[in-house]
Amino acid sequence: MHVFRKGYHRLLLVLLLGGLSAGAGAQGIAKGADVSWLNQQAAANPPQVFRDAAGNTTDFIKLFKDVGGNAIRLRVWVNPSGGWNDGRDTLDKAKRAAAQGMRIMIDFHYSDSWADPGKQTKPAAWAGHSVAQLNTDVYSHTQGILKYLKDNGITVSWVQVGNEINSGMLWNEGKTPNFATLGQFINSGYNATKAVYPNAKVIVHLANGYDNANFRWFFDNLRSAGGKWDVIGMSHYPPVGSWQDYNNRLDTNMRDMISRYGSDVIVAEVGMDWQQAATTRAMLTNLLSRSSAIGLRVLGIFYWEPNAYPGWQGYTMGAVNNNGQLTEALQAF
């Protein structure tokens, strides 16, 4: 009886620790897609529609769910031209995602348009603001959008504070190497997120997930500046001809981020040439296998705009053909 009790207590401890540990958890790894273009595509002339294998028109999020997708990522801009990616547009897409049982990630760019390593332009309404004012702007915008979503019945699982911020955000005040100010901006977004969704994971997201040296430089400095995050996000767009090498380097970087900072990691964006669907499927299958081998601290993999028709907005790494049908790429999910 004593031996049984001892074994039972050990088993109970393992189960408790497993339930409390960070990581993908009982829901499993997120197999996600950023589908922020969907409403803009529907408003195109002619509208871009999606079809199942039999040629029947259907909703893209349902198509994605049917191949194994379980999460959706949506970008948010502050005051965008045309209203795309503002609060109302985001809520509409979030409701559609929630109706399909998808977990949701919100990606704040803190700009009126695209933010990436080459441009991190402040919203026009924030131009000329002091650092203190910008901290208030970040907090208010983040909290406002998230509260709007929550008040309308949306649960958010992850929040990205900035998009591909290798070179900082809200230039010039938050441009690297000014990590003291950048850390303040990130913490404003972090605190605003937790005020609305205490259980949401906050992501700090960089491009070039294969570049371990750059990730170490960034997160060493951000940690020294007191910056807060729960998850390290990575973009991953490997070349078709050398994706195996890039997947290997991404794997190395993910493992290092987990061990060096005790962070969960997530591949927030991934994509390859739509015309190389079989190769893309192999790349994603390999990436999922590597993520499983690393363990629960890899939270998910999100394909960027698989809904994009070939050449839409100059983008050629979607996962549909010119008829709006899925290529085989997402069969990896």
Secondary structure, DSSP 8 states (H G I E B T S, - for coil): -HHHHHHHHHHHHHHHHHHHSSSSGGG--EEEEE-TTHHHHHTSSS---EE-TTS-EE-HHHHHHHTT--EEEEEE-SS-GGGTTSHHHHHHHHHHHHHTT-EEEEEE--SSS--BTTB-B--GGGTT--HHHHHHHHHHHHHHHHHHHHHTT---SEEEESSS-TTBSSBTTTBTT-HHHHHHHHHHHHHHHHHH-TT-EEEEEES-TT-HHHHHHHHHHHHHTT---SEEEEEE---GGGHHHHHHHHHHHHHHHHHHH--EEEEEEE---GGGHHHHHHHHHHHHHHHHHH-TTEEEEEEE-TT--TTGGG----SB-TTSBB-GGGGG-
